[in-house]
Amino acid sequence: MLQRFYEGGPLFMSLILICLLLSILFIVLGFINLKKNKDASKKYLRLTIDSSLLGLVLGFLGSVIGLIMAFDSVEAMGSPSPEVFAGGLKISLLTATFGLFSFVVSRFGILILRWFIKEE
């Protein structure tokens, strides 16, 4: 798993990981403040939404940059083998996959937190 993290590019993968961890932190803080301060829970809910969207967008930005780099190397090589081309495409999609994963995890937390906010 750690190898995939480094294959996707440590910069974008680290930024997406930070967004995922922030989303989880905001969800936990939203649940902690649910009984004490409903407005604070709503604030943490909005922050979770923003950080999850940022992780998703960073994933796709990293993917597009990876695709551009892959096509640059294809252009420089002339006629690469299909294995080299497929490897470049795989690496460029790792950031998008991690961004989507962080988005889905965050959205589940958002859904549950919204449910508890509306109950009260």
Contacts in CASP RR format, 6 or more apart in sequence:
PFRMAT RR
TARGET T0000
AUTHOR 0000-0000-0000
METHOD contacts of the structure
MODEL  1
MLQRFYEGGPLFMSLILICLLLSILFIVLGFINLKKNKDASKKYLRLTID
SSLLGLVLGFLGSVIGLIMAFDSVEAMGSPSPEVFAGGLKISLLTATFGL
FSFVVSRFGILILRWFIKEE
4 94 0 8 1.000
5 13 0 8 1.000
5 17 0 8 1.000
5 98 0 8 1.000
6 13 0 8 1.000
7 91 0 8 1.000
7 94 0 8 1.000
8 91 0 8 1.000
8 94 0 8 1.000
8 95 0 8 1.000
8 98 0 8 1.000
9 94 0 8 1.000
9 95 0 8 1.000
12 58 0 8 1.000
12 59 0 8 1.000
12 61 0 8 1.000
12 62 0 8 1.000
12 65 0 8 1.000
12 95 0 8 1.000
13 94 0 8 1.000
13 95 0 8 1.000
13 98 0 8 1.000
15 55 0 8 1.000
15 58 0 8 1.000
16 55 0 8 1.000
16 58 0 8 1.000
16 59 0 8 1.000
16 95 0 8 1.000
16 98 0 8 1.000
16 99 0 8 1.000
16 102 0 8 1.000
17 98 0 8 1.000
17 102 0 8 1.000
19 51 0 8 1.000
19 52 0 8 1.000
19 54 0 8 1.000
19 55 0 8 1.000
19 58 0 8 1.000
19 102 0 8 1.000
20 55 0 8 1.000
20 101 0 8 1.000
20 102 0 8 1.000
20 105 0 8 1.000
20 106 0 8 1.000
22 47 0 8 1.000
22 51 0 8 1.000
23 48 0 8 1.000
23 51 0 8 1.000
23 52 0 8 1.000
23 102 0 8 1.000
23 105 0 8 1.000
23 106 0 8 1.000
24 105 0 8 1.000
24 106 0 8 1.000
26 44 0 8 1.000
26 45 0 8 1.000
26 47 0 8 1.000
26 48 0 8 1.000
26 51 0 8 1.000
27 44 0 8 1.000
27 48 0 8 1.000
27 106 0 8 1.000
27 109 0 8 1.000
27 110 0 8 1.000
27 112 0 8 1.000
27 113 0 8 1.000
29 40 0 8 1.000
29 44 0 8 1.000
30 40 0 8 1.000
30 41 0 8 1.000
30 44 0 8 1.000
30 45 0 8 1.000
30 113 0 8 1.000
31 41 0 8 1.000
31 113 0 8 1.000
31 116 0 8 1.000
33 40 0 8 1.000
33 41 0 8 1.000
33 44 0 8 1.000
34 41 0 8 1.000
34 113 0 8 1.000
34 116 0 8 1.000
34 117 0 8 1.000
34 120 0 8 1.000
38 117 0 8 1.000
38 120 0 8 1.000
41 113 0 8 1.000
41 117 0 8 1.000
42 117 0 8 1.000
44 113 0 8 1.000
45 110 0 8 1.000
45 113 0 8 1.000
45 114 0 8 1.000
45 117 0 8 1.000
48 106 0 8 1.000
48 109 0 8 1.000
48 110 0 8 1.000
48 113 0 8 1.000
49 106 0 8 1.000
49 110 0 8 1.000
51 106 0 8 1.000
52 102 0 8 1.000
52 103 0 8 1.000
52 106 0 8 1.000
52 107 0 8 1.000
52 110 0 8 1.000
53 103 0 8 1.000
55 99 0 8 1.000
55 102 0 8 1.000
55 103 0 8 1.000
56 99 0 8 1.000
56 100 0 8 1.000
56 102 0 8 1.000
56 103 0 8 1.000
58 95 0 8 1.000
58 99 0 8 1.000
59 95 0 8 1.000
59 96 0 8 1.000
59 98 0 8 1.000
59 99 0 8 1.000
59 100 0 8 1.000
60 95 0 8 1.000
60 96 0 8 1.000
60 99 0 8 1.000
61 95 0 8 1.000
62 92 0 8 1.000
62 95 0 8 1.000
62 96 0 8 1.000
63 92 0 8 1.000
63 93 0 8 1.000
63 95 0 8 1.000
63 96 0 8 1.000
66 88 0 8 1.000
66 91 0 8 1.000
66 92 0 8 1.000
66 95 0 8 1.000
67 89 0 8 1.000
67 92 0 8 1.000
69 92 0 8 1.000
70 85 0 8 1.000
70 88 0 8 1.000
70 89 0 8 1.000
70 91 0 8 1.000
70 92 0 8 1.000
73 80 0 8 1.000
73 88 0 8 1.000
74 80 0 8 1.000
74 85 0 8 1.000
77 84 0 8 1.000
END
